[in-house]
Amino acid sequence: MKKHISKICLLLLCPFFGQQLAAQSLSFTPERPLQQKKITFSYQPKGGDLEFSDNAKATMAFYSDFKWHTTNVILKRAKDNWEGEYLLPAKSAFIALRFYQGDSINPEATDNNKGMGYFSRTYLENKKDVPGSFLVEAAFHSGLTGNWSLNSFLNPVKDAAMVDSLLKKDAKFLQNNLRSVLFTYLDLKRLTMSATDFDVFADETIKNELKKGNLNEDLLAEMQRYYLKIKNTKAADLLAQQIELNYPKSGTARLLLYKKVTEEKSGENFQAAAEDYLKRFPYVEWKKNPDEKGFIYYSLYRGLAANYFESGQTEKFLSLFKDIDFKTANEIYRWNLTRGEMAGKADRKMLYGLSLKIIPYLIDHQKDGSYLIDFDHDQQKAQDNADNQMNDRLFTHIILAKDQQDYAGAIPYFKYLSKTGMYSNADLNAMHVYILEKLGDEKSVKPLLENSVAANAVTPAMFEKLKQVYMDAHNGNENGYQEYISALIPADKKNEMRIHVMSNMVDYPLIPFSLEDADGKMVHSKDWADQIVVIDFWATWCRPCIEAFPGMQLLVDQYAKDPKVAVYMIGTMQFGDYKAKSVKYVRDNHYRFNLLHDAVGAKGEQDQVFRSLTPLFKSSAIPRKIIVKNGKVRYSSEGYSGSPSQLRDELSMAIEILRAEK
């Protein structure tokens, strides 16, 4: 795609489809799209964001048989235009098009006629209006289609006069077919009336439909939900009772009872209600004919598990792991065992005993596809997520095994890590080394360390161990050690790191500052003229900040003897006696850092230097690393990957790139 130097032109709008203007436009053949006929359209992108696109795409939305549908339409280049065609289905009433480049969900560029949309009502074979098409047009304009994705086809505007005008044109259709569009109609009428008048109108309209009879479960459910929407709880409750009486085993009855269960505030009351629910609507029965309400069981099992766990009902807790899917079982483990292990308050022996029984269940169900609905039925993404979740649960299990000194019991579970998770977690790699050493399996330590270096997931202690292993194999000589380490890292990993580093390069002026260090002395940024300076913004309350400290120590040690490079840790956004807390934490944990305290700003918050850089960061999140050279911020990155060695390599690569600049 050719690049614009700058955008300096305003786009002309195209209010009529058959009209070709000097700016982007759309025309149909035939001019009035007919049901069950092929239409062709010609899109002219001149003056819009797709003017220079070499791969324009189109998504068509159409309303047919009282439902919205979307489909992709292939475009072909025809000189300066893009052309497409589509066979309109029977009963279609309305069509709209959106043009874009790249991915349809996160496009690189789009054209929806500057928010006014490209659309048309469709027509009958005799070229007369399709009954209901005016109501659909009103819903489309107002953003009341019930399909949020259609709001990208234009910028919705809730114009009461426009809605009223269009509904009047469909008066005859509405008189005979109101039930088929009842709730869209009510949503539109709501725009044209006062709140009080509308509530009365909606109640009367729904009651009229109820009097007509011939009501199925779905219609009753929609009516019940609409009464809740307008806060008419009395009418909603009456309909709920009718549904439970007439359709006691239906999905709607299942949902209504679920809502009652979740209203229980007491743990004991919730437990009793949830257990009764599962007897009336067993999960195994739902699995035989599942619908979109699977979240009910996910929520109930999660709530029951938490109640059982917290109240010490161990047997009931374990009994849940019988028929549930991987997604639900994983969440129960995460919320109770992983959370309990991380908080450090639960009995770790008890946690390990539970984990020994649950982890095999997770392994057996890992490929059941239960995450498919969360990833739009993309099997690869759903399975990747399941594998990543399994890696995290195995991490907890191995921690618990290590704590209980069951080293032999921990070893078999490393093989269940995914291919990408096998060596990617530095803390897990460090535990693996520790466990192998406890088992006396020194032979396996070296290849594990080498694979960890290749994955760039190494702790400082692991580097020390590998260095010792290397020297033991070279008669105590460390010559060639750095070259050995460098050769272990694959070229593609190094290239990937360089691409990442270059993407974080910036050029932003640093406002000079003076900050107090751990000994009460002042450090002035103006004194850094001849240095490349790394700054880590952190806080004692920020867990990722603290977790990144080993990586920062690796960086400090790497450049300890280099007078041209300095590293400062600036504590920011802290409270209370933050100076004493920061110094105590760093010194108690034996980190060799140059510690600075961010200054207190005019509003009394300890974030003056960090706040001066938020226009660059566009975020207030920490940890945040920056690199300063010649009075400018030249590098900026947020967050922590979890690997000390990866953090060290990222920042050292950025330092060397800046050092090499002329």
HELIX and SHEET records of a PDB file:
HELIX    1   1 SER A  133  SER A  142  1                                  10    
HELIX    2   2 TRP A  148  SER A  152  5                                   5    
HELIX    3   3 ALA A  160  LYS A  169  1                                  10    
HELIX    4   4 ALA A  171  ASN A  177  1                                   7    
HELIX    5   5 LEU A  178  VAL A  181  5                                   4    
HELIX    6   6 LEU A  182  LEU A  191  1                                  10    
HELIX    7   7 ALA A  195  LYS A  212  1                                  18    
HELIX    8   8 GLU A  217  LYS A  229  1                                  13    
HELIX    9   9 THR A  233  ASN A  246  1                                  14    
HELIX   10  10 GLY A  251  THR A  262  1                                  12    
HELIX   11  11 GLY A  267  ARG A  280  1                                  14    
HELIX   12  12 TYR A  283  LYS A  288  1                                   6    
HELIX   13  13 PHE A  295  GLU A  310  1                                  16    
HELIX   14  14 THR A  314  SER A  319  1                                   6    
HELIX   15  15 PHE A  326  TYR A  333  1                                   8    
HELIX   16  16 ARG A  334  THR A  338  3                                   5    
HELIX   17  17 ARG A  339  ALA A  343  1                                   5    
HELIX   18  18 ARG A  348  HIS A  365  1                                  18    
HELIX   19  19 LEU A  372  PHE A  375  5                                   4    
HELIX   20  20 GLN A  379  ASP A  403  1                                  25    
HELIX   21  21 TYR A  407  ALA A  410  1                                   4    
HELIX   22  22 ILE A  411  TYR A  416  5                                   6    
HELIX   23  23 ALA A  426  LYS A  438  1                                  13    
HELIX   24  24 GLU A  442  SER A  444  5                                   3    
HELIX   25  25 VAL A  445  ALA A  454  1                                  10    
HELIX   26  26 PRO A  460  ALA A  473  1                                  14    
HELIX   27  27 TYR A  481  LEU A  488  1                                   8    
HELIX   28  28 ALA A  491  SER A  503  1                                  13    
HELIX   29  29 SER A  525  TRP A  528  5                                   4    
HELIX   30  30 ARG A  543  GLU A  547  1                                   5    
HELIX   31  31 PHE A  549  GLN A  558  1                                  10    
HELIX   32  32 TYR A  578  ASP A  588  1                                  11    
HELIX   33  33 GLN A  608  SER A  612  1                                   5    
HELIX   34  34 THR A  614  PHE A  617  1                                   4    
HELIX   35  35 PRO A  644  ARG A  659  1                                  16    
SHEET    1   A 4 SER A  25  THR A  29  0                                        
SHEET    2   A 4 LYS A  38  GLN A  44 -1                                        
SHEET    3   A 4 ASN A  81  LEU A  87 -1                                        
SHEET    4   A 4 LYS A  76  ALA A  78 -1                                        
SHEET    1   B 4 LYS A  67  VAL A  73  0                                        
SHEET    2   B 4 LYS A  57  SER A  64 -1                                        
SHEET    3   B 4 SER A  92  GLY A 102 -1                                        
SHEET    4   B 4 PRO A 107  ASP A 111 -1                                        
SHEET    1   C 4 LYS A  67  VAL A  73  0                                        
SHEET    2   C 4 LYS A  57  SER A  64 -1                                        
SHEET    3   C 4 SER A  92  GLY A 102 -1                                        
SHEET    4   C 4 TYR A 118  ARG A 121 -1                                        
SHEET    1   D 8 MET A 505  PRO A 509  0                                        
SHEET    2   D 8 LYS A 632  GLU A 638 -1                                        
SHEET    3   D 8 ARG A 624  LYS A 629 -1                                        
SHEET    4   D 8 ILE A 532  TRP A 538 -1                                        
SHEET    5   D 8 VAL A 565  GLY A 571  1                                        
SHEET    6   D 8 ASN A 594  HIS A 597  1                                        
SHEET    7   D 8 SER A 514  ASP A 517 -1                                        
SHEET    8   D 8 MET A 522  HIS A 524 -1                                        
END                                                                             
